[in-house]
Amino acid sequence: MAREHHRGGPWEHVDGRLAFLKAELKITAAQEGQWKKFETLVRADAEEMKQKAEKFEAEHKARWEKVEAARKAGQPVEPPAPPSLTERLDRADKMAAEHAKHISELKAVLTPLYASFTPEQKEKADTMLARVIGPHGHHPGGGHHGFGGGRFGGPGPGFGGDQGMHGGPGRPGPDGDDDGDMPPPPAPQDAD
């Protein structure tokens, strides 16, 4: 019996990470209301990341099923054309707008929470929550609010970049080039 390849994602551990942060920051009863707003934002972001990952995986699988069907039928398989410069600029513009929106949402939630912190909490938050937005005001790993793909400072791919999850400069994809337009096929199904 075949089983689905499961890659998992940072959204699977959001509750544990939030509980850890809450305990480390020693969130008080008076801070609970603002903390809940932060948790709500993080959970919504994790769900968005999960949906984007599922969409990417479904599109990836469909693309490779089409390629494999053509190969089995003896038809030539042409790699898709890489995105044009203007398509890449449109994608970058969309990502920048999404990023600005997410930073604004995060700031709106974290500013009043941070203002309620004691000096000790602020010191911890400056280290622990700084990973949420990265060292220069951007998300590590490409995730929104630093809680998915690189959430809490961990590694992980972003979504929507020119390289996708595979390929990229110095990392040729299965079509032989390094433009990241054609990721490798899904992992083989394991037999139980």
URDA-V481916 format. One record per pair of residues at least 4 apart in sequence whose C-alpha atoms are under 8 Angstrom apart, sorted by the first residue. I is the first residue (numbers start at 0). J is the second residue. D is the distance in whole Angstrom. If there is no record, write none. Layout:
I;J;D  I;J;D
//
This chain:
0;189;8  0;190;5  0;191;5  1;188;6  1;189;5  1;190;5  1;191;6  2;188;6  2;189;6  2;190;7  2;191;7  3;188;6  3;189;8  4;186;7  4;187;8  4;188;7  4;189;8  7;11;7  8;49;7  8;147;7  8;148;7  9;13;7  9;45;8  9;146;7  9;147;5  9;148;6  9;149;8  9;150;7  10;42;8  10;45;5  10;46;7  10;48;7  10;49;6  10;146;8  10;147;6  12;16;6  13;17;6  13;41;8  13;42;7  13;45;7  13;146;8  14;18;6  15;19;6  16;20;6  17;21;6  17;38;7  18;22;6  19;23;6  20;24;6  20;127;8  21;25;6  21;26;6  22;26;7  23;123;8  24;120;6  24;123;7  24;124;7  25;120;7  26;30;6  26;31;7  26;34;8  27;31;6  30;34;6  30;112;7  30;115;7  31;35;6  32;36;7  33;37;7  33;108;7  33;109;8  33;111;7  33;112;5  34;38;6  34;112;7  35;39;6  36;40;6  36;108;6  37;41;6  37;105;8  37;108;6  37;109;7  38;42;6  39;43;6  40;44;6  40;105;8  41;45;6  41;144;7  41;146;7  42;46;6  43;47;6  44;48;6  44;143;6  44;144;7  44;146;7  44;147;8  45;49;6  45;146;7  45;147;6  46;50;6  47;51;6  48;52;6  48;142;8  48;143;8  48;147;6  49;53;6  50;54;6  51;55;6  51;158;7  52;56;6  52;158;8  53;57;6  54;58;6  55;59;6  56;60;6  57;61;6  58;62;6  59;63;6  59;182;8  59;184;8  59;185;8  60;64;6  60;184;7  60;185;6  61;65;6  62;66;6  63;67;6  63;184;6  63;185;8  64;68;6  65;69;6  66;70;6  66;76;7  67;71;6  68;72;6  69;73;6  69;74;5  69;75;7  69;76;7  70;74;6  70;75;7  70;76;7  78;174;6  78;181;7  79;180;7  79;181;7  80;180;8  81;178;7  81;180;6  82;86;6  82;87;6  82;180;8  83;87;6  84;88;6  85;89;6  86;90;6  87;91;6  87;161;7  88;92;6  89;93;6  90;94;6  90;159;7  90;160;8  91;95;6  91;160;8  92;96;6  93;97;6  94;98;6  94;159;7  95;99;6  96;100;6  97;101;6  98;102;6  98;143;7  99;103;6  100;104;6  101;105;6  101;143;6  101;144;7  102;106;6  102;144;7  103;107;6  104;108;6  105;109;6  105;144;7  106;110;6  107;111;7  108;112;7  109;113;6  110;114;6  111;115;6  112;116;7  113;121;7  113;124;8  116;120;5  116;121;6  117;121;6  118;122;6  119;123;6  120;124;6  121;125;6  122;126;7  123;127;6  123;128;8  124;128;5  124;129;7  125;129;5  126;130;7  127;131;8  127;151;8  128;132;7  128;151;8  129;133;6  129;134;7  130;134;7  130;138;8  130;139;7  130;145;7  130;150;8  130;151;5  130;152;5  131;138;6  131;139;7  131;144;6  131;145;4  131;146;7  131;150;6  131;151;6  131;152;7  132;136;5  132;137;5  132;138;4  132;139;7  132;144;6  132;145;6  133;137;5  133;138;5  133;139;5  133;145;7  133;152;7  138;142;6  138;143;6  138;144;6  138;145;5  138;149;8  139;145;6  139;148;8  139;149;5  139;150;7  139;152;6  139;153;8  139;154;8  140;145;8  140;147;8  140;148;5  140;149;4  140;150;7  140;152;8  140;153;7  140;154;6  140;155;5  140;156;6  140;157;6  141;145;8  141;147;8  141;148;6  141;149;7  141;155;8  141;156;6  141;157;4  141;158;7  142;146;6  142;147;5  142;148;5  142;149;6  142;150;7  142;156;8  142;157;6  142;158;8  143;147;7  144;150;7  145;149;6  145;150;4  145;151;6  145;152;7  146;150;3  146;151;6  147;155;7  148;153;7  148;154;6  148;155;4  148;156;5  148;157;6  149;153;4  149;154;4  149;155;5  149;156;7  150;154;7  150;155;8  156;164;6  157;164;8  158;163;7  158;164;8  159;163;6  161;178;8  161;179;7  161;180;8  162;166;6  162;167;5  162;178;6  162;179;4  162;180;7  163;179;6  163;180;7  163;182;7  164;179;8  164;182;7  165;170;8  165;172;6  165;179;6  165;181;8  165;182;5  165;183;7  166;170;5  166;171;5  166;172;5  166;176;8  166;177;5  166;178;6  166;179;4  166;180;8  166;181;8  166;182;7  167;171;7  167;172;8  167;177;5  167;178;5  167;179;5  168;177;5  168;178;7  169;177;6  170;177;6  171;175;6  171;176;5  171;177;4  171;178;7  171;179;7  172;176;6  172;177;6  172;178;8  172;179;6  172;180;8  172;181;6  172;182;6  172;183;6  173;181;7  173;182;7  173;183;6  174;181;7
//
